[in-house]
Amino acid sequence: MTTASQEAGQDQRREEAPLDTLSPEERLFRMRHSAAHVLAEAVLEMFPEAKYAIGPPIDHGFYYDFELPRPLTPEDLTRLERRMRGTVYRDVPIEGRWIPKDEARAIFAEQPYKLEMIDEIEDDTVGHFRHAEFDDLCRGGHTERTGQIGAFALTHSAGAYWRGDERRPMLQRIYGALFPTQEELDAWLEAREEAERRDHRRLGRELELFTSSDLVGQGLPTLLPKGATVRRLLEDWVVTLERRAGYQHVYSPVLGKVDLYKRSGHWEHYQEDMFPPMQLEHDEMVLRPMNCPHHILAYETQLHSYRDLPLRIAEFGTMYRFERSGVVGGLSRVRAMSLNDAHIFCTPDQIKSEFAGVMRLVEEVYAVLGITEYSYRLSLRDPADQEKYVDNDAMWDLGQRVLSEAMDELGLDYVTAEGEAAFYGPKLDIQIRDMLGREETMSTIQVDFHLPEQFGLRYIGEDGAEHRPVIVHRGVLGTAERMMAYLIELYAGAFPVWLAPVQATVIPIADRHVDYANEVRDALLRRDLRVEVDDGGDRMGAKIRRAQLQKVPYMLVVGDREAEADAVSMRHRALGDLGPTPLAEAVDRIAGERDAQSLDPEPDGA
């Protein structure tokens, strides 16, 4: 027997378009959304006392958050997946309807997270979906039956705060991958396994590149000597490129008065992402979240003529941002970061040429590093968001027009993204894809008419009058930390010779060969190559394996024959045994690869 409200709900069934009439993207969204519901059903069957929260579709699959009586194990995921496959096999219908809030509260009376969501919904009715005996609160977007879900696998579980708020309960989030076919799922799982093999956090430990400590704090990694070498090489190289391109470099403080950031607008628009202020004698100070206010002050030290412009001020400047604890990790998301930053002060007529110059620099850097998987995103403001963005329609229209015209003139293919701009202006974000196809912003170029106005910047034009310059903000390498994380994964820890912390390991076969091994080391040192001698007591095979595991590009084995011939037995980590080689030739080869900034040769090309 049904109640009157249930009958009313039946009259408000949620009619959704048939699956076969939708685009592939829409069908996949519905498959993943429905799989999240089937997962929640399986969890409630296994843990009847579970409290379930939300379960949306995401890139590559879906997840669902639960409050459970105990931590999940890998065996639990296997059992849950088996239960899900049973529901898919039974091919039960998935039905939705609009129901009054009171009826929803009765259905979810034992589910506090659902009740909280019901209370937050402003409408008088809410969406209710049901398959088999499972009920969920939902806006819709599902397959018609559970048998249409596709190929899936539960991948892992992790902690997640309710509503992303560390003050709320910690839930267990179960992730699943889902694709239309088993072949697509298998390909993604294989790519994920490769991504895990390349995970910079694991490789960072194994290769002694960086470490983290609870005594320092989350999101504050320490680069160890090998990691510091990679960072220093990247910084020196990019600074050299910038000098050649006409940049002047400064060092500016990581602290500033709160008044500085109030003037720039960061305090108003960015305060939640800044560290809290500290009292220093009579001043309220804050760790800087951006370098631009300091570079603006450098510009202000003298009155500039149009002949001085463009003025390009650059710095590897350390910034501090209060990233939430749930997202920090490794080097890719940190709270202290050093940005390869620069601010170009130019006339309006110079914007496009300066933009083109930055793009040439980006393309040169990416080519040397071997970065090929990237795309362009024109990030615009959301006109409806008056809190996040400076309220100046004319300024935004001009900035977005100039930036899009500059990109069009260079023939760049790009997508637009509303709501991704900086608070003071539009920007070009260069999005790099990782092993799983996920995008991360690396390099940026921003056109800014706002901060010059805020600081009253000026230059004397050709007409003798004062004019307002434009600022082009740009980061070519991005932050050193994020770029290092990406490169560790791109190279799987095997840095090309010019970036490798150790470029060669000399391996004496026996103790009597150590003196000659030291001579070989000295020959490489004279060419400013980074080299170590493994003179420990292990056998030669163990030493070679140790160098391989440390991703050292070259291993130079020396014994009686090599010492007599002033030669080495040369091995390459990818190409294998290169045979006996005169010492001078071996040194020339390694130094030549370093100077050419060559990427590793492919084994097939040996």
Beta strands, then each sheet from edge to edge (+ up, - down):
strand 1: 51-52
strand 2: 57-58
strand 3: 61-67
strand 4: 95-100
strand 5: 125-131
strand 6: 134-137
strand 7: 151-161
strand 8: 170-179
strand 9: 210-211
strand 10: 222-223
strand 11: 247-249
strand 12: 255-257
strand 13: 278-280
strand 14: 283-287
strand 15: 304-305
strand 16: 311-320
strand 17: 336-346
strand 18: 374-380
strand 19: 414-418
strand 20: 427-433
strand 21: 439-448
strand 22: 459-460
strand 23: 466-467
strand 24: 470-479
strand 25: 504-508
strand 26: 531-533
strand 27: 554-558
strand 28: 567-572
strand 29: 576-582
sheet 1: 1+ 3- 2+
sheet 2: 1+ 3- 8+ 7-
sheet 3: 4+ 5- 6+
sheet 4: 9+ 10-
sheet 5: 11+ 16+ 17- 24+ 21- 20+ 18- 19-
sheet 6: 12+ 14- 13+
sheet 7: 15+ 22+ 23-
sheet 8: 26+ 25+ 27+ 28- 29+
end
